[in-house]
Amino acid sequence: MASLKELRNRIASVKATQKITKAMQMVAAAKLRRAQEAAESARPYAERMDDVLSNLGRIYQASESASPYLIGTGKDDVHLLIVATAERGLCGGFNSNIAKLARLEARRLQKEGKTVKIICVGSKGYDQLKTEFSEIIIGQVSLKDVKQVNFAKAHEVAGQAISMFDTGDCDVVKLYFSQFKSIIEQTPTQLQLIPASFEPQDDDDTQDSSVAYEYEPDEEEILNDLLPRNIATQIFRGLLENAASEQGARMSAMDNATRNAGDMIDKLTLVYNRSRQAQITKELIEIISGAEAL
């Protein structure tokens, strides 16, 4: 059994850790509000752009002159996976869940004989994937110097993906990120960027798409301009969703750590009090026995 001094040191150490986890929880809560507002503000724009492209894309998807960003290259031999994670840990399974989703997809594609290439956005995804996929990780984008996610960083990542697609280095581009639902729920998500993938229409959407719109300039020119921009927009949205999900996951993880530290302190304090009481009782017995012997 540990001595009283060791127990006191252990209790003091856990209390210090509890203060740190509590402080990190409060910092994450403050950052979460800003990140959540940014993610929710970006959703309507990204969704509306996707709706416009969806309506235009269904018209020109069968056209021979349609943009390759819309219909692809006609093959799917080379897949580029953009895995967006965080630069820091201590946020539960946030980074691991995104990396796991990308890892499973990479393994599936490789079993089918496809060529897989990976670009990691954020160091944690790279750290988790490099052991198994070091040979196919072709790039890493650091977010260490980015205090707040901006469109320029998303445009940089999109530029790499578009350049590889234009030069024939990849046929399909997919983005992996975590969609923010709530503080306790973040959903790892796979989004196909090239060729463009549209959600199936329901009855209401079908009625909306039947309305005649007039575009200036013509629809095909709009598609050629918006499709590359949409890639950067969707990546930007994914990074914003990731930022909110990271803070939500960290807040939840630090709250659990603070509670666990409190439970450990209670248990150690109970053991300490029992050991102290046993030692006092033992000393009293020794004193009484010595007095009787005299």
Backbone as CSV, one residue per row, in Angstrom:
resi,resn,N_x,N_y,N_z,CA_x,CA_y,CA_z,C_x,C_y,C_z
1,MET,0.844,-1.199,0.000,0.000,0.000,0.000,0.883,1.254,0.000
2,ALA,0.426,2.284,-0.728,1.193,3.517,-0.823,1.234,4.218,0.527
3,SER,2.323,4.932,0.762,2.461,5.677,2.007,1.571,6.916,1.960
4,LEU,1.421,7.557,3.149,0.586,8.764,3.218,1.158,9.882,2.348
5,LYS,2.479,9.995,2.316,3.105,11.040,1.506,2.838,10.810,0.018
6,GLU,2.935,9.555,-0.423,2.668,9.232,-1.825,1.218,9.523,-2.192
7,LEU,0.307,9.221,-1.271,-1.102,9.504,-1.520,-1.361,11.013,-1.609
8,ARG,-0.724,11.780,-0.718,-0.880,13.241,-0.756,-0.361,13.813,-2.076
9,ASN,0.791,13.309,-2.528,1.355,13.769,-3.797,0.441,13.400,-4.973
10,ARG,-0.120,12.201,-4.898,-1.016,11.751,-5.966,-2.268,12.610,-6.022
11,ILE,-2.830,12.926,-4.874,-4.033,13.766,-4.824,-3.735,15.162,-5.372
12,ALA,-2.577,15.715,-4.980,-2.194,17.045,-5.463,-1.994,17.037,-6.979
13,SER,-1.415,15.953,-7.503,-1.183,15.845,-8.939,-2.499,15.785,-9.713
14,VAL,-3.447,15.008,-9.226,-4.746,14.884,-9.905,-5.517,16.197,-9.830
15,LYS,-5.408,16.910,-8.703,-6.076,18.208,-8.585,-5.505,19.210,-9.588
16,ALA,-4.192,19.173,-9.791,-3.571,20.059,-10.777,-4.049,19.721,-12.192
17,THR,-4.152,18.422,-12.474,-4.664,17.997,-13.784,-6.113,18.424,-13.966
18,GLN,-6.889,18.324,-12.906,-8.295,18.719,-12.973,-8.434,20.206,-13.308
19,LYS,-7.558,21.029,-12.728,-7.602,22.464,-13.038,-7.305,22.720,-14.517
20,ILE,-6.358,21.944,-15.069,-5.999,22.111,-16.475,-7.161,21.709,-17.372
21,THR,-7.771,20.552,-17.106,-8.879,20.083,-17.942,-10.086,21.014,-17.840
22,LYS,-10.308,21.564,-16.659,-11.407,22.507,-16.479,-11.155,23.780,-17.281
23,ALA,-9.913,24.258,-17.254,-9.569,25.455,-18.024,-9.703,25.203,-19.519
24,MET,-9.256,24.033,-19.984,-9.374,23.705,-21.404,-10.829,23.582,-21.824
25,GLN,-11.668,23.074,-20.940,-13.103,22.989,-21.232,-13.701,24.377,-21.431
26,MET,-13.325,25.309,-20.566,-13.865,26.674,-20.664,-13.365,27.379,-21.923
27,VAL,-12.088,27.153,-22.278,-11.545,27.754,-23.499,-12.247,27.179,-24.724
28,ALA,-12.459,25.862,-24.732,-13.139,25.222,-25.857,-14.577,25.727,-25.987
29,ALA,-15.235,25.960,-24.854,-16.606,26.475,-24.883,-16.658,27.863,-25.511
30,ALA,-15.665,28.698,-25.173,-15.617,30.050,-25.748,-15.345,30.004,-27.243
31,LYS,-14.412,29.132,-27.660,-14.095,29.015,-29.087,-15.223,28.350,-29.865
32,LEU,-15.954,27.462,-29.213,-17.031,26.740,-29.890,-18.098,27.681,-30.404
33,ARG,-18.450,28.672,-29.624,-19.517,29.576,-30.039,-19.168,30.284,-31.339
34,ARG,-17.940,30.772,-31.430,-17.517,31.455,-32.660,-17.430,30.481,-33.830
35,ALA,-16.878,29.301,-33.574,-16.740,28.316,-34.648,-18.104,27.815,-35.121
36,GLN,-19.021,27.620,-34.183,-20.362,27.156,-34.558,-21.095,28.205,-35.394
37,GLU,-20.964,29.461,-35.006,-21.597,30.533,-35.778,-21.038,30.596,-37.197
38,ALA,-19.718,30.424,-37.325,-19.100,30.460,-38.650,-19.565,29.292,-39.510
39,ALA,-19.640,28.095,-38.914,-20.076,26.918,-39.668,-21.526,27.045,-40.109
40,GLU,-22.387,27.511,-39.199,-23.806,27.646,-39.538,-24.038,28.762,-40.550
41,SER,-23.193,29.792,-40.524,-23.336,30.874,-41.495,-22.923,30.427,-42.894
42,ALA,-21.979,29.491,-42.980,-21.500,29.035,-44.282,-22.437,28.022,-44.934
43,ARG,-23.251,27.355,-44.152,-24.111,26.312,-44.704,-25.091,26.814,-45.754
44,PRO,-25.847,27.894,-45.518,-26.821,28.323,-46.536,-26.184,28.645,-47.885
45,TYR,-25.025,29.307,-47.861,-24.352,29.660,-49.117,-23.924,28.400,-49.865
46,ALA,-23.283,27.470,-49.140,-22.812,26.241,-49.780,-23.981,25.408,-50.293
47,GLU,-25.060,25.327,-49.505,-26.222,24.544,-49.919,-26.927,25.166,-51.115
48,ARG,-27.015,26.510,-51.116,-27.674,27.179,-52.237,-26.862,27.031,-53.515
49,MET,-25.547,27.161,-53.416,-24.700,26.958,-54.588,-24.844,25.536,-55.107
50,ASP,-24.917,24.578,-54.187,-25.090,23.182,-54.588,-26.432,22.989,-55.297
51,ASP,-27.474,23.690,-54.850,-28.782,23.585,-55.499,-28.738,24.137,-56.920
52,VAL,-28.089,25.289,-57.089,-27.981,25.887,-58.423,-27.215,24.961,-59.360
53,LEU,-26.090,24.441,-58.886,-25.297,23.536,-59.710,-26.045,22.236,-59.988
54,SER,-26.835,21.800,-59.018,-27.614,20.585,-59.205,-28.625,20.748,-60.334
55,ASN,-29.340,21.887,-60.333,-30.335,22.134,-61.379,-29.675,22.256,-62.751
56,LEU,-28.552,22.986,-62.802,-27.854,23.140,-64.073,-27.183,21.842,-64.507
57,GLY,-26.634,21.146,-63.526,-25.896,19.929,-63.838,-26.761,18.840,-64.428
58,ARG,-27.973,18.703,-63.939,-28.850,17.661,-64.464,-29.252,17.929,-65.913
59,ILE,-29.211,19.186,-66.289,-29.548,19.535,-67.674,-28.392,19.187,-68.608
60,TYR,-27.171,19.476,-68.161,-26.014,19.348,-69.040,-25.160,18.118,-68.745
61,GLN,-25.616,17.267,-67.805,-24.813,16.110,-67.439,-24.638,15.147,-68.611
62,ALA,-25.641,15.063,-69.470,-25.573,14.148,-70.613,-24.946,14.788,-71.846
63,SER,-24.610,16.051,-71.766,-24.034,16.754,-72.908,-22.566,16.380,-73.093
64,GLU,-22.142,16.253,-74.330,-20.757,15.910,-74.627,-19.807,17.045,-74.271
65,SER,-20.339,18.275,-74.284,-19.499,19.432,-73.987,-19.526,19.819,-72.508
66,ALA,-20.139,18.979,-71.692,-20.234,19.284,-70.263,-18.844,19.326,-69.632
67,SER,-18.707,20.138,-68.576,-17.427,20.290,-67.896,-16.975,18.968,-67.289
68,PRO,-15.676,18.647,-67.376,-15.181,17.414,-66.747,-15.350,17.427,-65.234
69,TYR,-15.443,18.624,-64.620,-15.710,18.687,-63.182,-17.105,18.162,-62.856
70,LEU,-17.975,18.147,-63.876,-19.348,17.679,-63.687,-19.483,16.195,-64.002
71,ILE,-18.901,15.760,-65.109,-19.100,14.376,-65.562,-17.875,13.501,-65.337
72,GLY,-16.746,14.103,-64.941,-15.548,13.324,-64.705,-14.757,13.081,-65.979
73,THR,-13.758,12.206,-65.876,-12.885,11.898,-67.013,-13.342,10.673,-67.783
74,GLY,-14.404,10.035,-67.317,-14.853,8.801,-67.950,-14.251,7.557,-67.328
75,LYS,-13.398,7.737,-66.345,-12.813,6.605,-65.636,-12.630,6.979,-64.163
76,ASP,-12.381,5.974,-63.344,-12.186,6.217,-61.906,-11.037,5.365,-61.381
77,ASP,-9.925,5.415,-62.091,-8.773,4.590,-61.723,-7.962,5.186,-60.580
78,VAL,-7.892,6.532,-60.520,-7.068,7.192,-59.510,-7.960,8.063,-58.628
79,HIS,-7.921,7.818,-57.319,-8.751,8.549,-56.367,-7.867,9.402,-55.464
80,LEU,-8.236,10.665,-55.341,-7.551,11.579,-54.427,-8.436,11.814,-53.210
81,LEU,-7.908,11.488,-52.023,-8.651,11.652,-50.772,-8.054,12.832,-50.001
82,ILE,-8.875,13.835,-49.743,-8.457,14.987,-48.939,-8.980,14.770,-47.523
83,VAL,-8.083,14.499,-46.586,-8.466,14.161,-45.211,-8.203,15.364,-44.323
84,ALA,-9.258,16.009,-43.860,-9.141,17.219,-43.035,-9.339,16.867,-41.559
85,THR,-8.323,17.125,-40.754,-8.401,16.900,-39.307,-7.861,18.145,-38.596
86,ALA,-7.575,18.001,-37.309,-7.113,19.136,-36.510,-5.597,19.094,-36.343
87,GLU,-5.066,20.172,-35.801,-3.637,20.252,-35.503,-3.332,19.813,-34.074
88,ARG,-4.360,19.722,-33.245,-4.173,19.382,-31.834,-5.040,18.190,-31.463
89,GLY,-4.638,17.537,-30.380,-5.398,16.412,-29.875,-6.251,16.809,-28.689
90,LEU,-6.421,15.878,-27.741,-7.235,16.091,-26.545,-8.670,16.478,-26.912
91,CYS,-9.206,15.843,-27.960,-10.589,16.117,-28.362,-11.337,14.824,-28.646
92,GLY,-11.111,13.838,-27.800,-11.843,12.587,-27.925,-11.504,11.852,-29.210
93,GLY,-12.528,11.301,-29.833,-12.334,10.528,-31.060,-12.503,11.341,-32.321
94,PHE,-12.447,12.667,-32.226,-12.694,13.525,-33.383,-11.750,13.199,-34.535
95,ASN,-10.442,13.259,-34.292,-9.469,12.995,-35.351,-9.481,11.536,-35.783
96,SER,-9.611,10.637,-34.829,-9.565,9.204,-35.133,-10.738,8.778,-36.015
97,ASN,-11.910,9.334,-35.782,-13.082,8.942,-36.557,-12.960,9.357,-38.018
98,ILE,-12.417,10.560,-38.261,-12.223,11.007,-39.643,-11.177,10.131,-40.325
99,ALA,-10.056,9.900,-39.637,-8.987,9.075,-40.208,-9.463,7.654,-40.459
100,LYS,-10.305,7.134,-39.577,-10.825,5.772,-39.749,-11.693,5.674,-41.001
101,LEU,-12.556,6.673,-41.220,-13.410,6.671,-42.408,-12.567,6.705,-43.682
102,ALA,-11.548,7.558,-43.709,-10.669,7.641,-44.878,-9.859,6.360,-45.052
103,ARG,-9.421,5.774,-43.939,-8.627,4.549,-44.003,-9.447,3.401,-44.599
104,LEU,-10.692,3.268,-44.174,-11.547,2.204,-44.698,-11.794,2.383,-46.194
105,GLU,-12.007,3.629,-46.629,-12.238,3.883,-48.049,-10.973,3.605,-48.858
106,ALA,-9.818,3.983,-48.338,-8.560,3.732,-49.041,-8.308,2.231,-49.192
107,ARG,-8.566,1.478,-48.135,-8.389,0.021,-48.208,-9.345,-0.590,-49.223
108,ARG,-10.592,-0.129,-49.222,-11.588,-0.667,-50.165,-11.173,-0.403,-51.610
109,LEU,-10.716,0.814,-51.867,-10.307,1.162,-53.227,-9.082,0.363,-53.663
110,GLN,-8.145,0.179,-52.748,-6.949,-0.586,-53.090,-7.286,-2.047,-53.367
111,LYS,-8.240,-2.609,-52.639,-8.657,-3.987,-52.904,-9.301,-4.114,-54.286
112,GLU,-9.934,-3.041,-54.745,-10.554,-3.047,-56.070,-9.559,-2.738,-57.178
113,GLY,-8.295,-2.556,-56.815,-7.270,-2.306,-57.806,-7.119,-0.848,-58.202
114,LYS,-7.708,0.061,-57.439,-7.614,1.482,-57.742,-6.325,2.064,-57.154
115,THR,-5.881,3.166,-57.743,-4.742,3.913,-57.213,-5.265,5.013,-56.291
116,VAL,-4.718,5.082,-55.096,-5.186,6.038,-54.092,-4.070,7.020,-53.766
117,LYS,-4.417,8.301,-53.698,-3.503,9.351,-53.266,-4.184,10.142,-52.160
118,ILE,-3.403,10.596,-51.192,-3.970,11.262,-50.015,-3.283,12.601,-49.797
119,ILE,-4.084,13.620,-49.533,-3.594,14.911,-49.063,-4.163,15.130,-47.668
120,CYS,-3.292,15.348,-46.694,-3.718,15.533,-45.306,-3.763,17.028,-44.981
121,VAL,-4.890,17.480,-44.494,-5.046,18.853,-44.027,-5.109,18.790,-42.503
122,GLY,-4.051,19.226,-41.837,-3.965,19.070,-40.392,-3.029,17.923,-40.042
123,SER,-2.244,18.087,-38.999,-1.193,17.122,-38.673,-1.705,15.827,-38.054
124,LYS,-2.836,15.874,-37.357,-3.315,14.677,-36.661,-3.735,13.580,-37.638
125,GLY,-4.353,13.964,-38.747,-4.705,12.968,-39.755,-3.461,12.345,-40.363
126,TYR,-2.451,13.175,-40.609,-1.192,12.666,-41.156,-0.533,11.698,-40.179
127,ASP,-0.533,12.044,-38.888,0.086,11.179,-37.884,-0.580,9.805,-37.823
128,GLN,-1.885,9.759,-38.044,-2.601,8.494,-37.935,-2.561,7.674,-39.221
129,LEU,-2.345,8.321,-40.353,-2.363,7.607,-41.629,-0.971,7.273,-42.159
130,LYS,0.062,7.955,-41.661,1.389,7.793,-42.243,1.959,6.390,-42.037
131,THR,1.572,5.720,-40.958,2.123,4.388,-40.700,1.732,3.402,-41.792
132,GLU,0.473,3.461,-42.206,-0.038,2.510,-43.200,0.038,3.040,-44.626
133,PHE,-0.095,4.357,-44.784,-0.203,4.911,-46.141,0.884,5.949,-46.450
134,SER,2.051,5.811,-45.864,3.102,6.810,-46.069,3.483,6.950,-47.541
135,GLU,3.410,5.852,-48.305,3.830,5.883,-49.699,2.842,6.607,-50.601
136,ILE,1.582,6.715,-50.174,0.572,7.333,-51.046,0.133,8.708,-50.528
137,ILE,0.705,9.167,-49.421,0.434,10.534,-48.953,1.320,11.477,-49.754
138,ILE,0.720,12.282,-50.605,1.478,13.114,-51.543,1.581,14.568,-51.082
139,GLY,0.889,14.920,-50.014,0.950,16.305,-49.559,0.356,16.478,-48.183
140,GLN,0.803,17.521,-47.499,0.270,17.857,-46.180,0.132,19.367,-46.073
141,VAL,-1.042,19.807,-45.676,-1.325,21.231,-45.504,-1.418,21.512,-44.009
142,SER,-0.566,22.385,-43.521,-0.530,22.694,-42.093,-1.514,23.811,-41.757
143,LEU,-2.154,23.679,-40.603,-3.068,24.706,-40.098,-2.550,25.319,-38.801
144,LYS,-1.270,25.106,-38.497,-0.717,25.584,-37.228,-0.750,27.101,-37.123
145,ASP,-0.525,27.770,-38.230,-0.477,29.237,-38.205,-1.837,29.871,-38.458
146,VAL,-2.871,29.047,-38.588,-4.213,29.560,-38.898,-5.005,29.663,-37.598
147,LYS,-5.218,30.883,-37.128,-5.999,31.068,-35.904,-7.488,30.912,-36.172
148,GLN,-7.927,31.349,-37.337,-9.319,31.215,-37.733,-9.362,30.808,-39.206
149,VAL,-10.117,29.760,-39.489,-10.166,29.232,-40.852,-10.684,30.295,-41.810
150,ASN,-9.983,30.462,-42.929,-10.405,31.437,-43.929,-10.481,30.774,-45.300
151,PHE,-11.087,31.492,-46.239,-11.302,30.925,-47.570,-9.983,30.732,-48.316
152,ALA,-8.973,31.525,-47.991,-7.697,31.406,-48.690,-7.085,30.021,-48.514
153,LYS,-7.175,29.469,-47.312,-6.624,28.140,-47.073,-7.417,27.083,-47.839
154,ALA,-8.732,27.213,-47.867,-9.555,26.281,-48.633,-9.247,26.391,-50.124
155,HIS,-9.031,27.621,-50.597,-8.705,27.838,-52.009,-7.358,27.200,-52.351
156,GLU,-6.432,27.226,-51.406,-5.125,26.593,-51.620,-5.271,25.085,-51.795
157,VAL,-6.057,24.451,-50.923,-6.281,23.007,-51.014,-7.022,22.666,-52.303
158,ALA,-8.060,23.457,-52.622,-8.821,23.227,-53.850,-7.934,23.375,-55.075
159,GLY,-7.005,24.339,-55.050,-6.106,24.535,-56.168,-5.249,23.307,-56.433
160,GLN,-4.772,22.656,-55.370,-3.985,21.442,-55.536,-4.809,20.328,-56.172
161,ALA,-6.046,20.165,-55.683,-6.911,19.106,-56.207,-7.264,19.361,-57.673
162,ILE,-7.618,20.596,-58.005,-7.999,20.930,-59.377,-6.805,20.772,-60.309
163,SER,-5.625,21.181,-59.861,-4.425,21.052,-60.685,-4.129,19.582,-60.990
164,MET,-4.263,18.724,-59.998,-4.032,17.294,-60.220,-5.070,16.714,-61.168
165,PHE,-6.316,17.153,-61.040,-7.363,16.646,-61.924,-7.127,17.119,-63.358
166,ASP,-6.757,18.376,-63.514,-6.541,18.922,-64.857,-5.379,18.250,-65.566
167,THR,-4.361,17.848,-64.815,-3.191,17.207,-65.427,-3.342,15.695,-65.552
168,GLY,-4.485,15.178,-65.136,-4.735,13.754,-65.269,-4.132,12.907,-64.176
169,ASP,-3.703,13.529,-63.067,-3.104,12.783,-61.964,-4.146,12.128,-61.061
170,CYS,-5.410,12.481,-61.231,-6.487,11.832,-60.471,-7.779,11.937,-61.269
171,ASP,-8.690,11.020,-61.001,-9.980,10.986,-61.699,-11.144,11.332,-60.782
172,VAL,-10.981,11.065,-59.483,-12.035,11.304,-58.500,-11.413,11.994,-57.283
173,VAL,-12.095,13.007,-56.766,-11.623,13.725,-55.583,-12.702,13.655,-54.508
174,LYS,-12.306,13.246,-53.302,-13.239,13.144,-52.187,-12.679,13.884,-50.979
175,LEU,-13.581,14.471,-50.210,-13.201,15.227,-49.012,-13.729,14.514,-47.779
176,TYR,-12.885,14.445,-46.744,-13.280,13.819,-45.484,-13.170,14.854,-44.367
177,PHE,-14.267,15.026,-43.644,-14.312,15.973,-42.535,-15.376,15.514,-41.558
178,SER,-15.573,16.262,-40.489,-16.577,15.925,-39.482,-17.648,17.003,-39.462
179,GLN,-18.867,16.597,-39.715,-19.970,17.558,-39.732,-20.474,17.795,-38.311
180,PHE,-20.593,19.068,-37.947,-20.997,19.424,-36.588,-22.514,19.297,-36.433
181,LYS,-22.924,18.488,-35.474,-24.338,18.339,-35.145,-24.649,19.019,-33.815
182,SER,-23.869,18.675,-32.800,-24.024,19.263,-31.473,-22.729,19.034,-30.709
183,ILE,-22.710,19.464,-29.453,-21.504,19.306,-28.642,-21.135,17.833,-28.478
184,ILE,-22.127,16.968,-28.417,-21.868,15.549,-28.187,-21.991,14.713,-29.450
185,GLU,-22.243,15.334,-30.581,-22.399,14.573,-31.820,-21.697,15.288,-32.976
186,GLN,-20.692,14.626,-33.515,-19.993,15.089,-34.715,-19.892,13.901,-35.664
187,THR,-20.372,14.063,-36.877,-20.502,12.953,-37.810,-19.394,12.972,-38.852
188,PRO,-18.504,11.957,-38.883,-17.511,11.874,-39.955,-18.222,11.756,-41.307
189,THR,-17.794,12.559,-42.276,-18.519,12.679,-43.540,-17.572,12.540,-44.723
190,GLN,-18.057,11.851,-45.751,-17.344,11.753,-47.032,-18.138,12.524,-48.077
191,LEU,-17.473,13.436,-48.776,-18.123,14.261,-49.788,-17.322,14.190,-51.072
192,GLN,-17.970,13.759,-52.147,-17.300,13.696,-53.446,-17.338,15.067,-54.103
193,LEU,-16.166,15.571,-54.461,-16.050,16.895,-55.065,-15.965,16.841,-56.586
194,ILE,-15.198,15.884,-57.104,-15.035,15.711,-58.546,-15.153,14.217,-58.863
195,PRO,-16.010,13.839,-59.826,-17.033,14.675,-60.470,-18.110,15.078,-59.464
196,ALA,-18.812,16.151,-59.768,-19.798,16.694,-58.839,-20.851,15.649,-58.509
197,SER,-21.162,15.555,-57.234,-22.178,14.608,-56.767,-23.328,15.390,-56.162
198,PHE,-24.546,15.135,-56.637,-25.710,15.865,-56.184,-26.639,14.955,-55.399
199,GLU,-27.287,15.538,-54.383,-28.240,14.792,-53.585,-29.475,14.463,-54.423
200,PRO,-30.079,13.278,-54.225,-31.297,12.958,-54.970,-32.421,13.921,-54.621
201,GLN,-33.212,14.273,-55.604,-34.292,15.233,-55.407,-35.531,14.559,-54.833
202,ASP,-36.215,15.284,-53.926,-37.516,14.823,-53.477,-38.581,15.526,-54.314
203,ASP,-39.852,15.340,-53.959,-40.943,15.891,-54.750,-40.905,17.409,-54.798
204,ASP,-40.609,18.041,-53.656,-40.564,19.504,-53.615,-39.459,20.041,-54.505
205,ASP,-38.293,19.367,-54.475,-37.188,19.807,-55.309,-37.512,19.640,-56.785
206,THR,-38.236,18.570,-57.101,-38.606,18.340,-58.493,-39.510,19.450,-58.995
207,GLN,-40.434,19.894,-58.157,-41.312,20.989,-58.543,-40.524,22.277,-58.731
208,ASP,-39.543,22.525,-57.852,-38.728,23.730,-57.975,-37.887,23.701,-59.246
209,SER,-37.355,22.509,-59.603,-36.482,22.417,-60.769,-37.247,22.537,-62.065
210,SER,-38.592,22.334,-61.999,-39.398,22.459,-63.206,-39.647,23.909,-63.578
211,VAL,-39.351,24.840,-62.676,-39.526,26.257,-62.959,-38.455,26.702,-63.944
212,ALA,-38.838,27.487,-64.940,-37.894,27.944,-65.963,-37.105,29.131,-65.446
213,TYR,-35.784,29.007,-65.475,-34.897,30.105,-65.093,-34.148,30.588,-66.321
214,GLU,-33.910,31.863,-66.371,-33.095,32.441,-67.426,-31.754,32.865,-66.831
215,TYR,-30.666,32.412,-67.449,-29.330,32.686,-66.937,-28.589,33.595,-67.901
216,GLU,-27.821,34.494,-67.338,-26.990,35.393,-68.125,-25.601,35.446,-67.493
217,PRO,-24.532,34.980,-68.145,-24.527,34.398,-69.492,-25.173,33.023,-69.534
218,ASP,-24.907,32.235,-70.558,-25.628,30.966,-70.723,-25.241,29.975,-69.631
219,GLU,-26.071,28.944,-69.501,-25.924,27.982,-68.414,-24.574,27.274,-68.426
220,GLU,-24.093,26.927,-69.622,-22.838,26.185,-69.705,-21.664,27.017,-69.216
221,GLU,-21.656,28.300,-69.540,-20.580,29.168,-69.088,-20.623,29.355,-67.577
222,ILE,-21.837,29.437,-67.030,-21.979,29.545,-65.571,-21.438,28.301,-64.882
223,LEU,-21.760,27.136,-65.449,-21.267,25.887,-64.872,-19.744,25.842,-64.870
224,ASN,-19.127,26.219,-65.978,-17.671,26.175,-66.086,-17.003,27.099,-65.071
225,ASP,-17.696,28.179,-64.691,-17.136,29.110,-63.713,-17.433,28.678,-62.282
226,LEU,-18.649,28.165,-62.053,-19.062,27.849,-60.688,-18.526,26.515,-60.177
227,LEU,-18.332,25.546,-61.058,-17.901,24.230,-60.598,-16.548,24.274,-59.878
228,PRO,-15.513,24.924,-60.428,-14.251,25.024,-59.664,-14.420,25.826,-58.378
229,ARG,-15.235,26.877,-58.434,-15.454,27.684,-57.234,-16.209,26.879,-56.172
230,ASN,-17.099,26.013,-56.621,-17.855,25.194,-55.676,-16.943,24.225,-54.932
231,ILE,-15.890,23.751,-55.597,-14.949,22.844,-54.936,-14.295,23.539,-53.745
232,ALA,-13.835,24.770,-53.967,-13.230,25.538,-52.872,-14.254,25.858,-51.795
233,THR,-15.497,26.145,-52.213,-16.551,26.463,-51.246,-16.859,25.269,-50.351
234,GLN,-16.955,24.077,-50.945,-17.261,22.883,-50.157,-16.109,22.528,-49.221
235,ILE,-14.869,22.741,-49.667,-13.718,22.502,-48.785,-13.728,23.502,-47.635
236,PHE,-14.037,24.761,-47.941,-14.124,25.790,-46.903,-15.195,25.430,-45.879
237,ARG,-16.339,24.981,-46.370,-17.402,24.570,-45.459,-16.945,23.391,-44.593
238,GLY,-16.237,22.428,-45.215,-15.744,21.285,-44.453,-14.773,21.699,-43.358
239,LEU,-13.897,22.666,-43.652,-12.943,23.147,-42.643,-13.660,23.868,-41.507
240,LEU,-14.709,24.627,-41.841,-15.480,25.307,-40.797,-16.232,24.298,-39.932
241,GLU,-16.812,23.285,-40.571,-17.499,22.232,-39.812,-16.510,21.519,-38.902
242,ASN,-15.298,21.288,-39.417,-14.257,20.647,-38.618,-13.886,21.487,-37.400
243,ALA,-13.760,22.800,-37.605,-13.374,23.682,-36.499,-14.405,23.637,-35.382
244,ALA,-15.689,23.662,-35.748,-16.743,23.588,-34.730,-16.774,22.207,-34.082
245,SER,-16.607,21.165,-34.885,-16.630,19.802,-34.344,-15.473,19.562,-33.391
246,GLU,-14.303,20.110,-33.742,-13.129,19.947,-32.874,-13.366,20.550,-31.498
247,GLN,-13.883,21.782,-31.463,-14.109,22.442,-30.176,-15.219,21.751,-29.390
248,GLY,-16.259,21.294,-30.088,-17.321,20.566,-29.397,-16.815,19.265,-28.802
249,ALA,-15.992,18.536,-29.581,-15.431,17.276,-29.090,-14.469,17.515,-27.934
250,ARG,-13.669,18.587,-28.034,-12.718,18.892,-26.949,-13.459,19.304,-25.675
251,MET,-14.509,20.082,-25.838,-15.283,20.499,-24.676,-15.889,19.289,-23.972
252,SER,-16.438,18.371,-24.741,-17.029,17.166,-24.160,-15.959,16.283,-23.511
253,ALA,-14.812,16.122,-24.193,-13.744,15.276,-23.661,-13.164,15.852,-22.373
254,MET,-12.957,17.175,-22.336,-12.399,17.787,-21.132,-13.395,17.781,-19.975
255,ASP,-14.692,17.866,-20.293,-15.705,17.757,-19.252,-15.668,16.362,-18.628
256,ASN,-15.562,15.338,-19.470,-15.460,13.969,-18.956,-14.181,13.776,-18.143
257,ALA,-13.074,14.369,-18.626,-11.807,14.247,-17.901,-11.880,14.931,-16.537
258,THR,-12.546,16.087,-16.494,-12.696,16.807,-15.216,-13.527,15.990,-14.234
259,ARG,-14.592,15.383,-14.731,-15.434,14.541,-13.859,-14.659,13.317,-13.369
260,ASN,-13.914,12.691,-14.263,-13.134,11.514,-13.868,-12.061,11.883,-12.847
261,ALA,-11.456,13.056,-13.028,-10.460,13.505,-12.055,-11.096,13.721,-10.685
262,GLY,-12.299,14.284,-10.669,-13.015,14.477,-9.398,-13.305,13.153,-8.708
263,ASP,-13.724,12.153,-9.504,-13.985,10.829,-8.928,-12.708,10.209,-8.365
264,MET,-11.608,10.385,-9.097,-10.335,9.827,-8.629,-9.871,10.516,-7.352
265,ILE,-10.071,11.819,-7.284,-9.698,12.552,-6.063,-10.497,12.044,-4.873
266,ASP,-11.789,11.828,-5.063,-12.635,11.306,-3.974,-12.151,9.937,-3.506
267,LYS,-11.806,9.054,-4.440,-11.347,7.718,-4.080,-10.004,7.771,-3.363
268,LEU,-9.083,8.596,-3.892,-7.771,8.703,-3.257,-7.871,9.332,-1.869
269,THR,-8.783,10.298,-1.722,-8.974,10.935,-0.413,-9.516,9.933,0.593
270,LEU,-10.436,9.076,0.136,-10.984,8.035,1.016,-9.891,7.060,1.449
271,VAL,-9.051,6.643,0.493,-7.947,5.732,0.826,-6.972,6.411,1.781
272,TYR,-6.697,7.693,1.530,-5.781,8.445,2.388,-6.315,8.539,3.813
273,ASN,-7.580,8.863,3.967,-8.177,8.981,5.307,-8.178,7.651,6.045
274,ARG,-8.478,6.567,5.321,-8.476,5.246,5.952,-7.066,4.853,6.379
275,SER,-6.094,5.122,5.500,-4.701,4.782,5.839,-4.224,5.619,7.030
276,ARG,-4.587,6.885,7.050,-4.188,7.768,8.144,-4.829,7.320,9.453
277,GLN,-6.117,6.945,9.367,-6.806,6.487,10.571,-6.204,5.181,11.081
278,ALA,-5.855,4.295,10.150,-5.258,3.019,10.546,-3.896,3.242,11.203
279,GLN,-3.141,4.187,10.673,-1.823,4.469,11.244,-1.957,5.085,12.635
280,ILE,-2.932,5.982,12.810,-3.149,6.581,14.143,-3.577,5.512,15.146
281,THR,-4.492,4.642,14.696,-4.958,3.557,15.583,-3.810,2.636,15.984
282,LYS,-2.959,2.336,15.017,-1.804,1.473,15.298,-0.874,2.117,16.324
283,GLU,-0.620,3.414,16.180,0.266,4.111,17.116,-0.344,4.156,18.518
284,LEU,-1.679,4.365,18.594,-2.339,4.369,19.903,-2.239,3.015,20.575
285,ILE,-2.401,1.948,19.786,-2.311,0.591,20.350,-0.906,0.340,20.879
286,GLU,0.089,0.796,20.138,1.469,0.598,20.577,1.726,1.351,21.881
287,ILE,1.194,2.603,21.982,1.405,3.402,23.202,0.718,2.730,24.397
288,ILE,-0.519,2.292,24.182,-1.277,1.651,25.268,-0.599,0.346,25.716
289,SER,-0.153,-0.437,24.702,0.522,-1.715,25.040,1.806,-1.455,25.813
290,GLY,2.541,-0.415,25.455,3.788,-0.107,26.156,3.510,0.344,27.580
291,ALA,2.430,1.137,27.764,2.096,1.612,29.096,1.684,0.448,29.989
292,GLU,0.918,-0.489,29.443,0.496,-1.641,30.243,1.678,-2.520,30.619
293,ALA,2.641,-2.598,29.684,3.810,-3.446,29.976,4.622,-2.871,31.126
294,LEU,4.622,-1.576,31.309,5.329,-0.942,32.423,4.591,-1.157,33.718
